[in-house]
């Protein structure tokens, strides 16, 4: 608290002085930096300019000297022509050399003229040199032609006529080279002078700025010193107050420390209780016969308690290799349809984070027969991560199974494929009183197949071709969902009526579809029906092998399935059923 007061006082006392001093220092540093940059750029410019001038100067002088040398070589070729006389090969060779050297001199002079285009005097002198050289070359050429025409009898005459003709030209070249050299030196000298003048002016400005800003900063420092003297008294008083306040804070900290120690002790006690609770939880989870497990987003097992080893013969170390849906037994059904239906339902529940319960038979490669479990899955989102927690409870024999006599029930289910499997478990549960598990499983599979047919081909009006195309394009469930949401089909239901007694099990399944030509399939054998490969063919072939009686109504949207449990009961002298008058026979009109 005192620290903040002191800072506030400093800010108030120094606001004007510090602000002015800051402006002076920043302005001075900015000015120094600008002057430094200007001097640096001027220095670089001067060095670069002098270097460029020297380079151009040397290049021009070299070109002028090269022109002199080439001119000497041209004159030497002229002299060799005079000496060669009537030796035509030597004459021809020297004449070609003379022409090349003349052309080389012209090119060098042209380049030299272009390089010195900025200097009118040198440019004009080089122009004159070009004319002189061209004139001289023309005269030499005329003499050569004349000598050749007179078969070199006038060589001495030509020597006298051309003697010293090149001296004037060489002199002019020397003069141009000297002019180029002098011009380069003048440019370099001027550049250096300009840099020195500007640098001197910058130095003067720099010194003036130093003096000015030094004086101003000194004034501000004196002012600041006076302010500091006043602050010493005030700060001394505040330090006394701060010491008193600090002592109070120390006393408060001691009280807070005691509270923290008490809180730490309380936390340690809670941790001990949590440890005990965790041990109890582990004892409960590991000691139960229920399979408790967790899954990842792809339905692979992450963890499981010891019960999974007892029930499914899978060790905890190997559990992560298995996917939950792969353990679902789906024998004798088309293209593992149950697994696909369960997978679709699981994905939907995961998306909605909705708890799901269902019965399913689970198997592993280590089990000979599948075991039926009641499955519960919960989807919990913790800190943005999805946790899938599951429980599998083995379905034991109902303790009232021995007391069961008969039952009659009626269900009306929606067009949901997942419900077909659930209801097939429910309506076959009490058959365990009269049948073994293998036969019950076959009846349940047959019922599920017929119920699925009633949903797909009856209420949803899905043809065999439609279903085949949807499966091949991997959009079967999307296609079914479209039909389920279609106003034309979404309100239709499948009615399931059944009765079970000690003599028989009777199931009547009715959909609200258009029906189909069932006679064709009832009359055919199982192999023939498979060859026909129509929508209802496979289900009918299966139930004909499972049930003792399979009867459709005339329309084909209702089927009666009868399984005789005791051949000695429930029949008249003609072998017809005497029971279940409540479930009417199929209409045959």
C-alpha positions as CSV (number, residue, x, y, z in Angstrom):
1,X,0.0,0.0,0.0
2,X,2.8,2.4,1.0
3,X,4.7,1.5,-2.1
4,X,1.8,2.5,-4.3
5,X,1.5,5.8,-2.4
6,X,5.2,6.6,-2.9
7,X,5.0,5.9,-6.6
8,X,2.0,8.1,-6.9
9,X,3.8,11.0,-5.1
10,X,6.8,10.5,-7.3
11,X,4.7,10.7,-10.3
12,X,3.0,13.9,-9.1
13,X,6.2,15.6,-8.1
14,X,8.2,14.7,-11.1
15,X,5.5,14.8,-13.8
16,X,6.6,18.2,-15.2
17,X,10.3,18.0,-14.7
18,X,10.6,14.4,-15.9
19,X,8.4,15.1,-18.9
20,X,10.5,18.1,-20.0
21,X,13.7,16.2,-19.4
22,X,12.4,13.2,-21.3
23,X,11.5,15.4,-24.3
24,X,14.9,17.1,-24.3
25,X,16.8,13.9,-24.1
26,X,14.7,12.1,-26.7
27,X,14.9,15.2,-29.0
28,X,18.6,15.4,-28.5
29,X,19.2,11.7,-29.1
30,X,17.0,11.9,-32.2
31,X,18.9,14.9,-33.5
32,X,22.3,13.2,-32.9
33,X,21.0,10.0,-34.6
34,X,19.9,12.0,-37.6
35,X,23.2,13.8,-37.9
36,X,25.0,10.6,-37.5
37,X,23.0,9.0,-40.3
38,X,23.5,12.0,-42.6
39,X,27.3,11.9,-42.0
40,X,27.3,8.1,-42.5
41,X,25.3,8.3,-45.7
42,X,27.4,11.2,-47.0
43,X,30.6,9.3,-46.2
44,X,29.4,6.3,-48.0
45,X,28.2,8.4,-50.9
46,X,31.6,10.2,-51.1
47,X,33.6,6.9,-50.9
48,X,31.3,5.4,-53.5
49,X,31.5,8.5,-55.8
50,X,35.3,8.8,-55.5
51,X,35.6,5.0,-56.1
52,X,33.3,5.3,-59.1
53,X,35.2,8.3,-60.5
54,X,38.5,6.6,-60.1
55,X,37.2,3.5,-61.8
56,X,35.8,5.4,-64.7
57,X,39.0,7.5,-64.9
58,X,41.3,4.4,-64.9
59,X,39.0,2.7,-67.4
60,X,39.1,5.8,-69.7
61,X,42.8,6.2,-69.5
62,X,43.3,2.5,-70.2
63,X,41.0,2.7,-73.2
64,X,43.0,5.7,-74.5
65,X,46.3,3.8,-74.0
66,X,44.8,0.8,-75.7
67,X,43.8,3.0,-78.6
68,X,47.5,4.3,-78.8
69,X,48.8,0.7,-78.8
70,X,46.3,-0.4,-81.5
71,X,47.2,2.6,-83.6
72,X,50.9,1.7,-83.4
73,X,50.0,-1.8,-84.5
74,X,48.0,-0.4,-87.4
75,X,51.0,1.7,-88.5
76,X,53.3,-1.3,-88.0
77,X,51.0,-3.3,-90.3
78,X,51.3,-0.4,-92.9
79,X,55.1,-0.6,-92.7
80,X,55.0,-4.3,-93.2
81,X,52.9,-3.8,-96.3
82,X,55.5,-1.5,-97.7
83,X,58.3,-4.0,-96.9
84,X,56.4,-7.0,-98.2
85,X,56.5,-5.6,-101.7
86,X,55.4,-8.0,-104.4
87,X,55.1,-11.0,-102.0
88,X,51.4,-11.3,-102.3
89,X,50.6,-13.7,-99.4
90,X,52.5,-11.4,-97.0
91,X,50.8,-8.4,-98.5
92,X,47.4,-9.9,-98.0
93,X,48.1,-11.0,-94.4
94,X,49.4,-7.5,-93.5
95,X,46.6,-5.8,-95.2
96,X,44.0,-7.8,-93.2
97,X,45.9,-7.0,-90.0
98,X,45.9,-3.3,-91.0
99,X,42.1,-3.4,-91.5
100,X,41.4,-5.1,-88.2
101,X,43.6,-2.7,-86.2
102,X,42.0,0.3,-87.9
103,X,38.5,-1.1,-87.0
104,X,39.7,-1.8,-83.4
105,X,40.9,1.8,-83.0
106,X,37.6,3.1,-84.2
107,X,35.6,0.9,-81.8
108,X,37.8,1.9,-78.9
109,X,37.4,5.6,-79.6
110,X,33.6,5.2,-80.0
111,X,33.4,3.5,-76.5
112,X,35.7,6.1,-75.1
113,X,33.4,8.8,-76.5
114,X,30.3,7.2,-75.0
115,X,32.0,6.8,-71.6
116,X,32.9,10.6,-71.5
117,X,29.6,11.8,-72.9
118,X,29.1,14.0,-69.7
119,X,32.3,16.0,-70.5
120,X,31.6,18.0,-73.7
121,X,35.3,19.0,-74.2
122,X,36.6,15.4,-74.1
123,X,33.7,14.2,-76.1
124,X,34.4,16.7,-78.9
125,X,38.2,15.9,-78.8
126,X,37.4,12.2,-79.2
127,X,35.0,13.0,-82.1
128,X,37.8,14.9,-83.8
129,X,40.1,11.9,-83.2
130,X,37.6,9.6,-84.9
131,X,37.5,11.8,-88.0
132,X,41.3,12.1,-88.1
133,X,41.8,8.4,-87.7
134,X,39.2,7.7,-90.4
135,X,40.9,10.2,-92.7
136,X,44.3,8.7,-92.1
137,X,43.1,5.1,-92.6
138,X,41.4,6.2,-95.8
139,X,44.7,7.8,-97.1
140,X,46.7,4.7,-96.2
141,X,44.1,2.5,-98.0
142,X,44.3,4.7,-101.1
143,X,48.1,4.4,-101.1
144,X,47.9,0.6,-100.7
145,X,45.5,0.4,-103.7
146,X,47.8,2.7,-105.7
147,X,50.9,0.6,-104.9
148,X,49.1,-2.6,-105.8
149,X,48.0,-1.1,-109.1
150,X,51.6,-0.1,-109.9
151,X,53.0,-3.4,-108.8
152,X,54.8,-1.7,-105.8
153,X,57.2,0.3,-108.0
154,X,56.3,3.5,-106.1
155,X,57.0,2.2,-102.6
156,X,59.7,4.8,-101.8
157,X,57.3,7.5,-103.0
158,X,54.6,6.2,-100.6
159,X,57.1,6.1,-97.7
160,X,57.9,9.8,-98.1
161,X,54.2,10.7,-98.6
162,X,53.1,9.0,-95.4
163,X,56.0,9.6,-93.1
164,X,54.9,11.0,-89.7
165,X,51.3,11.0,-90.6
166,X,50.3,9.1,-87.4
167,X,52.3,11.5,-85.1
168,X,49.5,14.0,-84.9
169,X,47.0,11.3,-84.1
170,X,49.1,9.8,-81.3
171,X,49.6,13.3,-79.9
172,X,45.9,13.8,-79.8
173,X,45.4,10.5,-78.1
174,X,47.9,11.5,-75.4
175,X,46.1,14.7,-74.9
176,X,42.7,13.0,-74.5
177,X,44.2,10.5,-72.0
178,X,45.6,13.4,-69.9
179,X,42.2,15.3,-70.1
180,X,40.3,12.2,-68.9
181,X,42.8,11.7,-66.0
182,X,42.5,15.4,-65.0
183,X,38.7,15.3,-65.2
184,X,38.6,12.3,-62.9
185,X,40.9,13.9,-60.4
186,X,38.7,17.1,-60.4
187,X,35.5,15.1,-59.8
188,X,37.1,13.2,-56.9
189,X,38.4,16.4,-55.4
190,X,35.0,18.1,-55.7
191,X,33.3,15.1,-54.1
192,X,35.8,15.1,-51.2
193,X,35.4,18.9,-50.7
194,X,31.6,18.6,-50.6
195,X,31.8,15.8,-48.0
196,X,34.2,17.9,-45.9
197,X,32.0,20.9,-46.0
198,X,28.9,19.0,-45.1
199,X,30.7,17.0,-42.4
200,X,32.1,20.3,-40.9
201,X,28.6,21.8,-40.9
202,X,27.2,18.7,-39.3
203,X,29.9,18.7,-36.7
204,X,29.2,22.4,-35.8
205,X,25.5,21.6,-35.5
206,X,26.3,18.5,-33.4
207,X,28.4,20.7,-31.0
208,X,25.7,23.3,-30.8
209,X,23.1,20.6,-30.0
210,X,25.4,19.2,-27.3
211,X,25.8,22.6,-25.7
212,X,22.1,23.4,-25.9
213,X,20.8,20.1,-24.6
214,X,23.5,19.9,-22.0
215,X,22.5,23.3,-20.6
216,X,18.8,22.4,-20.7
217,X,19.4,19.0,-19.0
218,X,21.5,20.7,-16.3
219,X,18.7,23.1,-15.6
220,X,16.2,20.3,-15.3
221,X,18.6,18.3,-13.0
222,X,18.9,21.3,-10.6
223,X,15.2,21.5,-10.5
224,X,14.9,17.8,-9.9
225,X,17.5,18.1,-7.1
226,X,15.4,20.7,-5.3
227,X,12.3,18.4,-5.6
228,X,14.3,15.5,-4.2
229,X,15.3,17.5,-1.2
230,X,11.6,18.2,-0.4
231,X,10.8,14.5,-1.0
232,X,13.4,13.3,1.6
233,X,11.5,14.9,4.4
234,X,8.1,13.6,3.2
235,X,9.5,10.1,2.6
236,X,11.0,10.0,6.0
237,X,7.6,10.7,7.5
238,X,6.0,8.1,5.3
239,X,8.7,5.5,6.3
240,X,7.7,5.9,9.9
241,X,4.0,5.3,9.0
242,X,5.0,2.4,6.7
243,X,6.9,0.7,9.5
244,X,3.8,0.9,11.8
245,X,1.7,-0.5,8.9
246,X,4.2,-3.2,8.2
247,X,4.2,-4.3,11.8
248,X,0.4,-4.7,11.5
249,X,0.8,-6.7,8.3
250,X,3.3,-9.0,10.0
251,X,0.9,-9.7,12.7
252,X,-1.8,-10.4,10.1
253,X,0.5,-12.7,8.2
254,X,1.2,-14.7,11.4
255,X,-2.6,-15.2,11.9
256,X,-2.9,-16.2,8.2
257,X,0.0,-18.6,8.6
258,X,-1.7,-20.3,11.5
259,X,-4.9,-20.6,9.4
260,X,-2.9,-22.1,6.5
261,X,-1.3,-24.7,8.8
262,X,-4.8,-25.6,10.1
263,X,-6.1,-25.8,6.4
264,X,-3.1,-28.0,5.5
265,X,-3.8,-30.4,8.3
266,X,-7.4,-30.5,7.2
267,X,-6.4,-31.3,3.6
268,X,-4.1,-34.1,4.8
269,X,-7.0,-35.6,6.7
270,X,-9.2,-35.4,3.6
271,X,-6.5,-37.0,1.5
272,X,-6.3,-39.9,4.0
273,X,-10.1,-40.3,3.7
274,X,-9.9,-40.2,-0.1
275,X,-7.2,-42.9,0.0
276,X,-9.4,-45.1,2.1
277,X,-12.4,-44.4,-0.2
278,X,-10.3,-45.3,-3.2
279,X,-9.3,-48.6,-1.6
280,X,-12.9,-49.3,-0.9
281,X,-13.9,-48.4,-4.4
282,X,-11.2,-50.7,-5.9
283,X,-12.4,-53.5,-3.5
284,X,-16.0,-53.1,-4.7
285,X,-15.1,-52.9,-8.4
286,X,-12.6,-55.6,-8.5
287,X,-14.6,-57.8,-6.2
288,X,-17.9,-57.7,-8.2
289,X,-18.9,-60.3,-10.8
290,X,-20.2,-57.6,-13.1
291,X,-17.8,-56.5,-15.9
292,X,-17.0,-52.9,-15.5
293,X,-15.0,-51.3,-18.3
294,X,-14.1,-48.1,-20.2
295,X,-13.9,-47.6,-24.0
296,X,-12.2,-45.1,-26.3
297,X,-13.9,-43.2,-29.1
298,X,-13.4,-46.1,-31.5
299,X,-15.0,-48.6,-29.1
300,X,-11.7,-50.3,-28.2
301,X,-11.4,-51.4,-24.5
302,X,-9.2,-49.2,-22.4
303,X,-9.6,-50.7,-19.0
304,X,-11.6,-53.5,-17.4
305,X,-11.9,-55.2,-14.0
306,X,-11.0,-58.8,-13.2
307,X,-14.6,-59.9,-14.0
308,X,-13.8,-59.8,-17.7
309,X,-11.3,-62.6,-17.3
310,X,-13.8,-64.7,-15.4
311,X,-16.8,-64.1,-17.7
312,X,-15.2,-63.7,-21.2
313,X,-11.8,-65.4,-20.7
314,X,-9.9,-62.2,-21.7
315,X,-6.9,-61.1,-19.7
316,X,-6.6,-57.4,-18.6
317,X,-3.3,-57.2,-20.5
318,X,-4.9,-58.2,-23.8
319,X,-8.2,-56.3,-23.4
320,X,-7.0,-53.3,-25.4
321,X,-6.8,-55.5,-28.6
322,X,-10.6,-56.0,-28.7
323,X,-13.4,-53.7,-29.9
324,X,-16.6,-53.9,-28.0
325,X,-18.8,-54.4,-31.1
326,X,-16.6,-57.3,-32.3
327,X,-17.5,-59.3,-29.2
328,X,-21.2,-59.1,-30.1
329,X,-22.4,-62.5,-31.4
330,X,-24.2,-62.2,-34.7
331,X,-24.3,-65.7,-36.2
332,X,-26.7,-66.8,-38.9
333,X,-27.6,-63.2,-39.8
334,X,-27.0,-61.4,-43.1
335,X,-23.6,-59.5,-43.3
336,X,-23.4,-59.2,-39.5
337,X,-26.4,-57.0,-39.5
338,X,-26.8,-57.0,-35.8
339,X,-23.3,-55.6,-35.3
340,X,-24.0,-52.9,-37.8
341,X,-27.3,-52.0,-36.1
342,X,-25.6,-51.9,-32.7
343,X,-22.7,-49.9,-34.0
344,X,-25.1,-47.3,-35.5
345,X,-27.1,-47.1,-32.3
346,X,-23.9,-46.7,-30.2
347,X,-22.6,-43.9,-32.5
348,X,-26.0,-42.1,-32.2
349,X,-25.9,-42.4,-28.4
350,X,-22.3,-41.1,-28.3
351,X,-23.3,-38.1,-30.4
352,X,-26.2,-37.3,-28.1
353,X,-24.3,-38.3,-24.9
354,X,-27.3,-40.5,-24.1
355,X,-27.2,-43.5,-21.7
356,X,-28.0,-46.8,-23.5
357,X,-29.1,-50.2,-22.2
358,X,-29.5,-53.4,-24.3
359,X,-29.1,-57.1,-24.1
360,X,-26.5,-58.8,-26.3
361,X,-24.7,-62.1,-26.6
362,X,-20.9,-61.6,-26.2
363,X,-18.3,-64.1,-27.4
364,X,-14.5,-64.2,-27.7
365,X,-12.2,-66.7,-29.6
366,X,-11.7,-68.4,-26.2
367,X,-15.4,-69.1,-25.6
368,X,-17.2,-72.0,-27.3
369,X,-20.7,-70.6,-26.7
370,X,-21.7,-66.9,-26.5
371,X,-23.0,-65.6,-23.2
372,X,-25.9,-63.2,-22.9
373,X,-25.4,-60.0,-21.0
374,X,-27.3,-56.9,-20.1
375,X,-25.1,-54.0,-21.3
376,X,-25.2,-50.4,-19.9
377,X,-23.1,-47.6,-21.5
378,X,-22.8,-44.1,-20.2
379,X,-21.1,-41.2,-22.0
380,X,-19.5,-38.6,-19.7
381,X,-17.7,-35.5,-20.9
382,X,-14.9,-34.5,-18.5
383,X,-12.9,-31.3,-19.3
384,X,-13.6,-31.7,-23.0
385,X,-12.7,-35.4,-23.2
386,X,-15.3,-38.1,-23.7
387,X,-15.3,-41.0,-21.2
388,X,-17.3,-44.1,-22.1
389,X,-18.1,-46.2,-19.0
390,X,-19.8,-49.5,-19.4
391,X,-21.2,-52.4,-17.3
392,X,-22.0,-55.9,-18.5
393,X,-24.2,-58.0,-16.2
394,X,-24.6,-61.7,-17.1
395,X,-28.2,-62.6,-17.5
396,X,-28.8,-65.4,-15.0
397,X,-31.7,-67.8,-15.1
398,X,-34.8,-66.1,-13.8
399,X,-35.5,-67.4,-10.2
400,X,-39.2,-67.6,-11.2
401,X,-38.5,-69.8,-14.3
402,X,-39.5,-73.0,-12.5
403,X,-42.8,-71.3,-11.5
404,X,-43.6,-70.1,-15.1
405,X,-46.7,-71.7,-16.7
406,X,-47.7,-69.5,-19.6
407,X,-47.9,-65.9,-20.8
408,X,-49.7,-63.8,-23.4
409,X,-48.5,-60.4,-24.4
410,X,-48.8,-57.8,-27.1
411,X,-46.3,-55.1,-28.2
412,X,-46.4,-52.2,-30.7
413,X,-42.9,-51.1,-31.7
414,X,-41.5,-48.3,-33.8
415,X,-39.6,-48.7,-37.0
416,X,-36.2,-48.9,-35.2
417,X,-33.9,-51.8,-36.2
418,X,-32.3,-51.7,-32.7
419,X,-35.6,-52.4,-31.1
420,X,-36.0,-55.5,-33.2
421,X,-33.2,-57.2,-31.4
422,X,-34.3,-56.0,-27.9
423,X,-37.9,-57.2,-28.4
424,X,-36.7,-60.6,-29.8
425,X,-34.8,-61.1,-26.4
426,X,-37.9,-60.0,-24.5
427,X,-40.5,-62.3,-26.2
428,X,-38.2,-65.4,-26.0
429,X,-37.0,-65.0,-22.4
430,X,-39.5,-67.4,-20.7
431,X,-38.8,-70.1,-23.3
432,X,-35.9,-71.3,-21.1
433,X,-38.5,-73.2,-19.0
434,X,-39.2,-75.5,-21.9
435,X,-36.2,-75.3,-24.3
436,X,-32.4,-75.3,-24.1
437,X,-30.5,-72.1,-24.9
438,X,-29.4,-73.2,-28.4
439,X,-33.0,-73.7,-29.6
440,X,-34.1,-70.4,-27.9
441,X,-31.3,-68.6,-29.7
442,X,-32.4,-69.9,-33.0
443,X,-36.0,-68.8,-32.4
444,X,-34.9,-65.4,-31.3
445,X,-32.8,-65.0,-34.5
446,X,-35.7,-66.1,-36.6
447,X,-38.1,-63.7,-34.9
448,X,-35.6,-60.8,-35.2
449,X,-35.2,-61.5,-38.9
450,X,-38.9,-61.4,-39.5
451,X,-39.4,-58.3,-37.4
452,X,-36.6,-56.5,-39.3
453,X,-38.2,-57.6,-42.6
454,X,-41.5,-56.1,-41.3
455,X,-39.8,-52.8,-40.6
456,X,-37.7,-52.6,-43.7
457,X,-39.8,-54.2,-46.4
458,X,-43.2,-53.6,-44.8
459,X,-43.5,-50.3,-43.0
460,X,-40.6,-48.5,-44.7
461,X,-41.4,-50.0,-48.1
462,X,-37.7,-50.7,-48.9
463,X,-37.3,-53.0,-51.8
464,X,-34.5,-55.6,-52.2
465,X,-32.9,-53.5,-54.9
466,X,-33.0,-50.4,-52.7
467,X,-31.4,-52.2,-49.8
468,X,-28.7,-53.8,-52.0
469,X,-27.8,-50.5,-53.5
470,X,-27.7,-48.7,-50.1
471,X,-25.4,-51.4,-48.7
472,X,-23.1,-51.4,-51.7
473,X,-22.7,-47.6,-51.5
474,X,-22.2,-47.8,-47.7
475,X,-25.2,-45.6,-46.9
476,X,-27.7,-48.2,-45.6
477,X,-28.3,-46.6,-42.2
478,X,-28.6,-43.2,-43.8
479,X,-31.1,-44.5,-46.2
480,X,-33.1,-46.2,-43.4
481,X,-33.1,-43.0,-41.4
482,X,-34.5,-41.1,-44.4
483,X,-37.4,-43.5,-44.6
484,X,-37.9,-43.5,-40.8
485,X,-38.3,-39.7,-40.9
486,X,-40.4,-39.7,-44.1
487,X,-44.0,-38.5,-43.2
488,X,-45.4,-41.3,-45.3
489,X,-43.8,-44.0,-43.1
490,X,-42.7,-42.6,-39.8
491,X,-46.1,-43.2,-37.9
492,X,-46.3,-46.9,-39.0
493,X,-45.8,-49.6,-36.3
494,X,-45.1,-53.3,-36.1
495,X,-47.6,-55.2,-33.9
496,X,-46.2,-58.3,-32.1
497,X,-48.5,-60.7,-30.3
498,X,-47.3,-63.9,-28.7
499,X,-48.4,-66.7,-26.3
500,X,-46.2,-69.2,-24.6
501,X,-47.4,-72.4,-22.8
502,X,-45.9,-75.8,-22.0
503,X,-47.1,-77.1,-25.4
504,X,-46.2,-74.4,-27.9
505,X,-45.0,-70.8,-28.6
506,X,-47.1,-68.8,-31.0
507,X,-46.0,-65.4,-32.4
508,X,-48.0,-63.2,-34.7
509,X,-46.2,-60.3,-36.4
510,X,-48.2,-57.7,-38.3
511,X,-46.8,-54.6,-40.2
512,X,-48.7,-51.8,-41.9
513,X,-47.1,-52.3,-45.3
514,X,-48.5,-53.4,-48.7
515,X,-47.6,-57.0,-48.2
516,X,-45.9,-59.3,-50.7
517,X,-46.3,-62.6,-52.7
518,X,-45.5,-65.0,-49.8
519,X,-46.9,-68.1,-51.6
520,X,-43.9,-68.2,-53.9
521,X,-41.5,-68.5,-51.0
522,X,-43.6,-70.8,-48.8
523,X,-43.9,-73.3,-51.7
524,X,-40.2,-73.2,-52.5
525,X,-37.4,-75.1,-50.6
526,X,-34.7,-73.2,-48.7
527,X,-32.2,-73.6,-51.6
528,X,-34.7,-72.4,-54.2
529,X,-35.6,-69.4,-52.1
530,X,-32.0,-68.4,-51.8
531,X,-31.7,-68.6,-55.6
532,X,-34.6,-66.3,-56.0
533,X,-32.8,-63.8,-53.8
534,X,-35.7,-61.5,-53.2
535,X,-36.3,-59.3,-50.2
536,X,-38.4,-61.7,-48.1
537,X,-36.8,-64.9,-49.3
538,X,-34.0,-65.3,-46.8
539,X,-36.2,-64.6,-43.7
540,X,-38.9,-67.0,-44.8
541,X,-36.3,-69.7,-45.6
542,X,-34.8,-69.3,-42.1
543,X,-38.1,-69.4,-40.1
544,X,-39.4,-72.4,-42.1
545,X,-36.4,-74.3,-40.7
546,X,-36.9,-73.0,-37.2
547,X,-40.7,-73.0,-36.6
548,X,-43.1,-75.9,-37.1
549,X,-45.8,-73.7,-38.7
550,X,-45.4,-70.6,-40.8
551,X,-48.6,-69.0,-42.1
552,X,-49.2,-65.7,-43.9
553,X,-52.4,-63.8,-44.4
554,X,-53.7,-63.3,-47.9
555,X,-52.2,-59.8,-48.2
556,X,-48.8,-60.9,-46.9
557,X,-48.3,-58.3,-44.2
558,X,-49.0,-60.7,-41.3
559,X,-47.3,-63.9,-40.3
560,X,-48.1,-66.6,-37.7
561,X,-45.1,-68.6,-36.4
562,X,-45.7,-71.7,-34.2
563,X,-43.1,-73.8,-32.4
564,X,-44.4,-77.0,-30.7
565,X,-42.7,-77.4,-27.3
566,X,-44.5,-80.6,-26.3
567,X,-45.8,-82.9,-29.1
568,X,-48.2,-84.7,-26.7
569,X,-50.1,-81.6,-25.6
570,X,-52.4,-79.1,-27.2
571,X,-53.5,-81.0,-30.4
572,X,-56.8,-82.5,-31.5
573,X,-57.2,-85.8,-33.4
574,X,-56.3,-84.0,-36.7
575,X,-53.1,-82.5,-35.2
576,X,-54.4,-78.9,-35.1
577,X,-53.9,-76.6,-32.2
578,X,-56.7,-76.5,-29.6
579,X,-55.3,-73.5,-27.7
580,X,-54.8,-69.8,-28.3
581,X,-58.1,-69.0,-29.8
582,X,-57.4,-65.5,-28.8
583,X,-54.8,-65.2,-31.6
584,X,-56.8,-65.6,-34.7
585,X,-55.7,-67.6,-37.7
586,X,-54.5,-65.8,-40.8
587,X,-57.2,-64.6,-43.1
588,X,-57.3,-66.5,-46.3
589,X,-59.8,-64.6,-48.4
